[in-house]
């Protein structure tokens, strides 16, 4: 193990990790919004939107992110639509992540007893208020483990960004491996970098789940 080589290229990996984290978080944030909207459209059986959301989820979950990125980056320019590599990365990750987030939200909402929604309606709550104050708090408690698992999954999927010529962790690692010939050292730094990104998310997931159990949100509460 050449520690001198590792020390001289630490900042390259820091820069790559920043690119991975920044655009990964953009994609995760947009995925949560898109997933929630699709989930609500299906849960409340909104005409047309329900079918559109279902079709989108099946398409997104059954096609690889690599194919989606190639379509955005190399396919759309053929019809006159040109997007930057960064935009393709965020859109692609959002497209994939939104489907998985929607399923996580759906499992949470379906775990809430129907009587809870009916009780909110009896109290005169609007649909938006019922969602915000009655359904979502209980649904999020149940869906939290799946949501955190999806966050970790999506951050790992950012390794596909290297095909867009973005200087993310994978691209930095591949560049150093081919130019320096230090495969072991490069792979070691790559593993450490991904651990540094994902371990805090894993710890946050564990902490959040324990807090929710301690607060009793894992059980159904009457309105």
C-alpha positions in Angstrom: 0.0 0.0 0.0 1.5 3.3 -1.2 0.5 5.8 1.5 2.3 8.6 -0.3 0.2 8.1 -3.4 -3.0 8.0 -1.2 -1.9 11.2 0.6 -1.2 13.1 -2.6 -4.6 12.3 -4.1 -6.9 12.7 -1.0 -8.1 16.1 -2.2 -9.0 14.6 -5.6 -11.3 12.2 -3.8 -12.7 14.9 -1.6 -13.6 16.9 -4.7 -15.2 13.9 -6.3 -17.1 13.1 -3.1 -18.5 16.6 -3.0 -19.8 16.2 -6.6 -21.3 12.8 -5.7 -22.9 14.1 -2.5 -24.2 17.4 -4.0 -26.0 16.0 -7.0 -27.0 12.8 -5.1 -28.8 15.0 -2.5 -30.4 17.0 -5.2 -31.8 13.8 -6.7 -32.9 12.4 -3.4 -34.7 15.6 -2.5 -36.6 15.7 -5.8 -37.2 11.9 -5.6 -39.0 12.4 -2.2 -41.3 15.1 -3.7 -42.0 13.2 -6.9 -42.6 9.9 -4.9 -45.0 11.6 -2.5 -47.0 13.1 -5.3 -47.3 9.8 -7.2 -48.2 8.0 -4.0 -51.0 10.4 -3.2 -52.3 10.2 -6.8 -52.6 6.5 -6.4 -53.8 6.4 -2.8 -56.7 8.8 -3.5 -57.4 7.3 -6.9 -57.0 10.5 -8.8 -58.4 10.0 -12.3 -55.8 9.8 -15.1 -53.0 10.8 -12.7 -53.3 7.5 -11.0 -52.7 5.6 -14.3 -49.9 7.9 -15.3 -48.2 7.4 -11.9 -48.6 3.6 -12.1 -47.1 3.5 -15.6 -44.2 5.7 -14.6 -43.4 3.6 -11.5 -43.3 0.4 -13.6 -41.1 2.0 -16.2 -38.7 3.5 -13.8 -38.3 0.4 -11.6 -37.8 -1.9 -14.5 -35.1 0.0 -16.4 -31.5 0.5 -15.2 -30.3 4.0 -14.3 -27.5 3.6 -16.8 -30.0 3.3 -19.7 -32.0 6.3 -18.4 -28.9 8.4 -18.2 -27.9 7.4 -21.8 -31.4 8.3 -23.0 -31.2 11.8 -21.4 -27.6 12.5 -22.4 -27.3 10.9 -25.8 -30.9 10.2 -26.9 -32.6 13.5 -26.3 -30.1 15.6 -28.4 -31.3 13.6 -31.4 -34.6 15.3 -31.1 -33.1 18.7 -30.3 -33.2 18.6 -26.5 -29.8 19.2 -25.0 -29.2 19.0 -21.2 -26.1 19.5 -19.2 -24.4 16.5 -17.6 -25.5 17.8 -14.2 -29.1 18.2 -15.3 -29.1 14.7 -16.7 -27.7 13.3 -13.4 -30.4 15.0 -11.3 -33.2 14.1 -13.6 -32.1 10.5 -14.0 -31.7 10.0 -10.3 -35.1 11.7 -9.6 -36.8 9.5 -12.3 -35.4 6.3 -10.7 -35.7 7.4 -7.1 -39.2 8.8 -7.4 -40.6 5.3 -8.2 -39.0 3.7 -5.2 -39.9 6.5 -2.8 -43.5 6.3 -4.0 -43.7 2.6 -3.1 -42.2 3.4 0.3 -44.8 6.1 0.9 -47.5 3.9 -0.3 -46.6 1.1 2.1 -46.7 3.7 4.9 -50.1 5.1 3.9 -51.7 1.7 3.5 -50.5 0.8 7.1 -52.7 3.6 8.4 -56.1 2.4 9.4 -59.0 3.7 7.2 -60.8 4.8 10.4 -58.0 7.4 10.9 -58.8 9.1 7.7 -62.5 8.9 8.3 -62.1 10.4 11.8 -60.2 13.3 10.3 -63.0 13.9 7.8 -65.6 13.7 10.6 -63.7 16.5 12.4 -64.1 18.7 9.4 -60.5 18.5 8.2 -59.9 19.2 4.5 -58.2 16.6 2.4 -54.9 18.6 2.6 -55.2 18.9 6.4 -56.1 15.3 6.8 -53.0 14.3 4.8 -50.7 16.7 6.7 -51.9 16.2 10.3 -53.4 12.7 10.3 -52.1 10.4 7.6 -48.5 11.5 6.9 -47.2 11.5 10.5 -48.3 7.9 10.9 -47.3 6.9 7.4 -43.8 8.3 7.7 -43.2 6.5 10.9 -43.9 3.2 9.2 -42.1 4.1 5.9 -39.0 5.6 7.5 -36.8 2.4 7.2 -37.7 2.0 3.5 -37.2 5.7 2.8 -33.7 5.6 4.4 -32.9 2.4 2.5 -33.8 4.2 -0.7 -31.6 7.2 0.2 -28.6 4.9 0.6 -29.5 3.0 -2.6 -29.7 6.3 -4.6 -26.5 7.7 -3.3 -24.8 4.4 -4.3 -26.4 4.7 -7.8 -24.6 8.0 -8.3 -21.6 5.9 -9.3 -23.4 5.8 -12.7 -22.8 9.6 -13.1 -19.3 8.8 -14.4 -20.8 7.9 -17.8 -21.8 11.6 -18.1 -18.1 12.6 -17.8 -18.8 14.2 -14.4 -15.9 14.2 -12.0 -17.7 12.2 -9.3 -16.0 9.6 -7.1 -16.1 6.8 -9.7 -14.7 9.1 -12.5 -11.9 10.3 -10.2 -11.1 6.7 -9.2 -11.0 5.5 -12.8 -8.9 8.4 -13.9 -6.3 7.8 -11.2 -6.3 4.0 -11.7 -5.6 4.3 -15.4 -3.1 7.1 -15.1 -1.2 6.0 -12.0 -1.6 2.2 -12.2 -2.3 2.1 -8.4 -5.4 -0.1 -8.5 -5.3 -1.2 -4.8 -4.7 2.3 -3.4 -7.5 3.7 -5.6 -10.0 1.1 -4.7 -9.1 1.6 -1.0 -9.8 5.3 -1.2 -13.0 4.7 -3.1 -14.3 2.4 -0.4 -13.3 4.8 2.3 -15.0 7.7 0.4 -18.3 5.9 0.0 -18.2 4.8 3.6 -17.8 8.4 4.7 -20.8 9.4 2.6 -23.1 6.5 3.5 -22.3 5.7 7.1 -23.8 9.0 8.5 -27.0 8.2 6.6 -27.1 4.7 8.0 -26.5 6.0 11.6 -29.2 8.7 11.1 -31.6 6.0 10.0 -30.9 3.9 13.1 -31.3 6.9 15.3 -34.6 8.0 13.7 -36.1 4.6 13.9 -35.3 4.3 17.6 -36.7 7.8 18.3 -39.9 6.9 16.5 -40.3 3.7 18.4 -39.5 5.5 21.7 -42.2 8.1 20.8 -44.7 5.4 20.0 -45.2 6.4 16.4 -44.9 2.8 15.3 -48.4 2.2 16.6 -51.7 3.5 15.3 -53.0 6.5 17.2 -56.6 7.7 17.3 -57.4 11.2 16.0 
